[in-house]
Amino acid sequence: QLPHRVVDVAKAKMLPASKPVQKEKELPPQPPPVVYEPPSFGRKDGAAYQVGKMLGKGGFAVCYEGYLATKNGNKRKYALKIVRSKMPTKMEQKFQTELQIHSKMNHQNIVQFLRAFSFESSTYLVLELCPNGSLMDMVKRRKGLTEPEVRFYSVQIAGAIKYMHGKGIIHRDLKMGNIFLDKDMNAKIGDFGLAALLVTGKDMQTIRRTTLCGTPNYIAPEILEKGKKGHDHMVDIWSLGIIMFAMLTSKPPFQSSTTDEIYRRAKNRDYEWPKSEASSKYISQEAKEVVATMLQEAELRPDPDTIVQHDFFVSGYVPTSAEITTRLRDYPPQGE
Ligand code: ADP
């Protein structure tokens, strides 16, 4: 096992600090204007999805809006995540994991998986549509969120983590770019491509894929260390700590120009909060404290329930969903 990991870390160093590798040729061809879901049991005639605008491209998938005409003449909107039916073996593996795990998830803060089917030479995942981009886009646009907004999103993400861990699922790739915003600006965790079912012993393939394909900013140091076992699910808590820091300050704590440097700083917990005089935003002691608890050694990190009982959450205001919707959905206002 050991040589594998040594090689992986060495390779990972050559990756750019923030962008996952993307090979255009592995993306699926442009979909036709209408795609047909083959008839299946419980459904005599196959559904026809009208393909709308492109939502985004990932490492090996392209997402489009898809409209399904309902009986009463309305249209229901979905996200169609499209991948080539024939993929290189490694990607096929990633995709199979994603399908198996994502299809079993049912939680208000996880992108709802509806079904998957093949049409022509592509595979389509029908997913709940998140029309407001990712948390990363929003945090960049707003240059950080207010503490009440950070509470709102952190509680939602912690709830989704609790749900996944309760089902024995570790996400392993939680980051702002994988958290999408639904029509009401609720957070929905998506992209289960690196998720793993918690089993005893480590799945080397998954670790390899995490170090090679994941963005290094969010990777917990123990993933890169040898011989640590037994607290695997705590990598998601580490990522939540990074996400909270990034929501508060608009950049991840260990951001550096090389992957090597990011890993080194993460291992040493070498991060600084912006100086209050230099920053327009005040960051409370409670916020700093709760983040620090999540960036400890795996066995010391709090579980999701403990996190949301921290003073940061208990003694501060948490906005209602309606307040978040009106405050954030149309930001920045037209014309700004
Ligand atoms: P990959 O697994 O290849 O990384 P992603 O799941 O990240 O692909 O999807 C690629 C892009 O498609 C995302 O960055 C996002 O812009 C968009 N996207 C993915 N899922 C949804 C969704 N449910 N609703 C809206 N847009 C989505």
Residues whose N, C-alpha, C, O or C-beta is under 5 A from the ligand:
A	BS01	ADP	L55 G56 K57 G58 G59 F60 A61 C63 A79 V111 L127 E128 L129 C130 P131 G177 G190 D191 G193
